[in-house]
Amino acid sequence: MDDPYAQSAEYIDLLIADAWGLFAPGLSEALHELRGETGVTVDLGAGTGRGVAVICASLPDGSPVLAVEPSPALRAVLLARAHEDERLSSRVTVSSADALGVPLPDRVRALVAMNMIGHLSPDDRHELWAGVVPRLVRGGRVVVNLAPPTRPVEVPRTRMASRSVGSLTYEGWASARAVGERQIRWRMTYLTRSPEGSPVSEVAVDYDWWVMDEAELREELAEHGLTMRQIGHPDAGLYVATRAQD
Ligand SMILES: C[S@@+](CC[C@H](N)C(=O)[O-])C[C@H]1O[C@@H](n2cnc3c(N)ncnc32)[C@H](O)[C@@H]1O
């Protein structure tokens, strides 16, 4: 796999931390509703494991989690987070597969796909939903977020996040342009600044991202028998879907 995170991995955990302040309550709410069910919770594209930590805190002790993360550099951070904390190490299994290659458990309590669905083409998503839906336990759910833009438009260069560690400050900047009817190309620039503000290091990464809006996601999930609703803070763009018959 072409890994868009290979060069930027050192920045991802600290620069996604603030966003997780917005996502965590909604994800937690979606999973709390499932406390009586058994089965594996799958975190697809688990990144550095911030979602895995929320999942483990939201479900009863011992309920298993499969964290799927194809990027070796991000997986290293994920494994460090998982093995350092007993509440995670006893229940989190880390897979190096990708979304379509991972053998899914027979009973899926929830499938979580945070900040990653744009990596999958419409065909890939259909294949994913077709594989997941028959494995969902009764009341099982799919939790997914849509990040702006939800249409293929230009995004002017914007500072997305900034964090200081020690005497250095880390910044993430993003811009995007449309590269197709449903795709944009992100240009992510990550900077490390000295206390005086001058750049110490800089890395730029480009990757393509499939965009869709809420109506398109609703229609796509409905084709696979899932009914979707928004959950959590309105700015989180977070949705939970269950099988219509559950
Ligand atoms: C922006 S990061 C989000 C990470 C994490 N979910 C979070 O919210 O903190 C996107 C993640 O999707 C993963 N990813 C990209 N393509 C993937 C694929 N085809 N299957 C599974 N994960 C993928 C990346 O390696 C990366 O970890």
The ligand as an SDF file (V2000), in Angstrom:
LIG
                    3D

 27 29  0  0  0  0  0  0  0  0999 V2000
   -6.4940   10.4950    9.4940 C   0  0  0  0  0  0  0  0  0  0  0  0
   -5.9900    8.9190   10.0560 S   0  0  0  0  0  0  0  0  0  0  0  0
   -7.2000    8.6240   11.3410 C   0  0  0  0  0  0  0  0  0  0  0  0
   -6.7160    7.6640   12.3680 C   0  0  0  0  0  0  0  0  0  0  0  0
   -7.7050    7.3590   13.4980 C   0  0  0  0  0  0  0  0  0  0  0  0
   -8.8920    6.6840   13.0110 N   0  0  0  0  0  0  0  0  0  0  0  0
   -8.0730    8.6130   14.2300 C   0  0  0  0  0  0  0  0  0  0  0  0
   -9.1570    9.1640   13.9900 O   0  0  0  0  0  0  0  0  0  0  0  0
   -7.2810    9.0800   15.0740 O   0  0  0  0  0  0  0  0  0  0  0  0
   -6.5620    7.8280    8.7490 C   0  0  0  0  0  0  0  0  0  0  0  0
   -6.1960    6.3870    9.0040 C   0  0  0  0  0  0  0  0  0  0  0  0
   -6.7460    5.5240    8.0230 O   0  0  0  0  0  0  0  0  0  0  0  0
   -5.7660    4.5350    7.7060 C   0  0  0  0  0  0  0  0  0  0  0  0
   -6.0520    3.9670    6.3720 N   0  0  0  0  0  0  0  0  0  0  0  0
   -5.7900    4.4880    5.1590 C   0  0  0  0  0  0  0  0  0  0  0  0
   -6.1880    3.6610    4.1790 N   0  0  0  0  0  0  0  0  0  0  0  0
   -6.7270    2.5800    4.7930 C   0  0  0  0  0  0  0  0  0  0  0  0
   -7.3220    1.3740    4.3320 C   0  0  0  0  0  0  0  0  0  0  0  0
   -7.4460    1.1150    3.0170 N   0  0  0  0  0  0  0  0  0  0  0  0
   -7.7460    0.4750    5.2440 N   0  0  0  0  0  0  0  0  0  0  0  0
   -7.6300    0.7340    6.5710 C   0  0  0  0  0  0  0  0  0  0  0  0
   -7.0890    1.8770    7.0620 N   0  0  0  0  0  0  0  0  0  0  0  0
   -6.6470    2.7790    6.1900 C   0  0  0  0  0  0  0  0  0  0  0  0
   -4.4640    5.2790    7.7770 C   0  0  0  0  0  0  0  0  0  0  0  0
   -3.3330    4.4320    7.8390 O   0  0  0  0  0  0  0  0  0  0  0  0
   -4.6970    6.1380    9.0100 C   0  0  0  0  0  0  0  0  0  0  0  0
   -4.3830    5.4620   10.1820 O   0  0  0  0  0  0  0  0  0  0  0  0
  1  2  1  0
  2  3  1  0
  2 10  1  0
  3  4  1  0
  4  5  1  0
  5  6  1  0
  5  7  1  0
  7  8  2  0
  7  9  1  0
 10 11  1  0
 11 12  1  0
 11 26  1  0
 12 13  1  0
 13 14  1  0
 13 24  1  0
 14 15  1  0
 14 23  1  0
 15 16  2  0
 16 17  1  0
 17 18  1  0
 17 23  2  0
 18 19  1  0
 18 20  2  0
 20 21  1  0
 21 22  2  0
 22 23  1  0
 24 25  1  0
 24 26  1  0
 26 27  1  0
M  CHG  2   2   1   9  -1
M  END
$$$$
